[in-house]
């Protein structure tokens, strides 16, 4: 009866809770840009590194190569590389640690 329903409910919540933890890593963030200029990125994003010379306005964020940032006219959009490029493509993009 009721106890079975409650334990089922708790199990579902636990599964959803476990599921929700990694998805936080897979979310995107946006930062507004000063003067709508990709070369005038506000303080605090000096940890961006260009991904490739031929890939304009795309940057790695932070130390590793997990997060990709794209700069458009008014904002910097940062997403996990698997979300940004898709898992198949992100696998072949070389990571430059400079």
C-alpha positions as CSV (number, residue, x, y, z in Angstrom):
1,X,0.0,0.0,0.0
2,X,1.2,3.4,1.1
3,X,4.7,2.3,2.3
4,X,5.4,0.8,-1.1
5,X,4.5,4.0,-2.8
6,X,6.6,6.1,-0.5
7,X,9.7,3.9,-1.0
8,X,9.1,4.0,-4.8
9,X,8.8,7.8,-4.6
10,X,12.1,8.0,-2.6
11,X,13.9,5.8,-5.0
12,X,12.8,8.0,-7.9
13,X,14.0,11.1,-6.1
14,X,17.3,9.5,-5.3
15,X,17.8,8.5,-8.9
16,X,16.9,11.9,-10.2
17,X,19.1,13.5,-7.6
18,X,22.1,11.4,-8.7
19,X,21.2,12.2,-12.3
20,X,21.1,16.0,-11.6
21,X,24.6,16.2,-10.2
22,X,26.6,15.8,-13.5
23,X,24.1,17.8,-15.5
24,X,25.2,20.9,-13.6
25,X,28.6,20.5,-15.2
26,X,26.9,20.3,-18.5
27,X,25.3,23.7,-18.4
28,X,26.3,26.9,-20.2
29,X,27.0,30.3,-18.8
30,X,26.9,33.7,-20.4
31,X,29.0,36.8,-19.6
32,X,28.2,40.2,-21.1
33,X,31.0,42.0,-22.9
34,X,32.1,45.6,-22.6
35,X,31.7,47.7,-25.7
36,X,30.4,44.7,-27.6
37,X,34.0,43.8,-28.4
38,X,35.5,40.3,-28.3
39,X,39.0,41.7,-27.8
40,X,37.8,43.8,-24.9
41,X,36.6,41.0,-22.6
42,X,36.0,42.1,-19.0
43,X,38.3,41.2,-16.1
44,X,38.1,37.7,-14.8
45,X,38.1,36.0,-18.2
46,X,41.8,36.4,-18.8
47,X,42.0,32.7,-18.5
48,X,40.7,32.2,-22.0
49,X,43.0,30.6,-24.6
50,X,42.3,30.6,-28.3
51,X,41.3,27.1,-29.5
52,X,42.8,27.4,-33.0
53,X,44.1,30.1,-35.2
54,X,41.5,29.3,-37.9
55,X,38.7,29.1,-35.4
56,X,38.0,32.8,-34.6
57,X,36.3,33.9,-31.4
58,X,36.5,30.4,-29.8
59,X,38.4,29.9,-26.6
60,X,39.2,27.3,-24.0
61,X,38.3,28.4,-20.5
62,X,40.5,27.7,-17.5
63,X,43.4,25.2,-17.2
64,X,42.1,22.2,-19.1
65,X,40.0,21.8,-22.3
66,X,36.6,21.0,-20.8
67,X,34.9,24.3,-21.3
68,X,34.6,26.1,-24.6
69,X,33.7,29.8,-24.8
70,X,32.4,31.5,-27.9
71,X,32.4,35.3,-28.3
72,X,29.7,37.0,-30.3
73,X,28.8,40.7,-30.5
74,X,27.5,41.3,-27.0
75,X,28.4,38.2,-24.9
76,X,30.7,35.4,-24.1
77,X,29.0,32.0,-24.1
78,X,30.8,29.2,-22.3
79,X,29.7,25.6,-22.5
80,X,31.3,22.2,-21.9
81,X,33.0,21.0,-25.1
82,X,30.7,18.0,-25.4
83,X,27.7,20.3,-25.4
84,X,29.3,22.9,-27.6
85,X,30.7,20.7,-30.4
86,X,28.9,17.4,-29.6
87,X,30.9,14.3,-28.3
88,X,32.0,13.1,-31.7
89,X,33.6,16.4,-32.7
90,X,35.0,17.4,-29.4
91,X,37.0,14.2,-29.3
92,X,39.1,15.3,-32.3
93,X,39.7,18.9,-31.3
94,X,43.3,19.2,-30.0
95,X,43.8,20.7,-26.6
96,X,46.5,23.3,-26.4
97,X,47.7,23.9,-22.8
98,X,49.7,27.1,-23.5
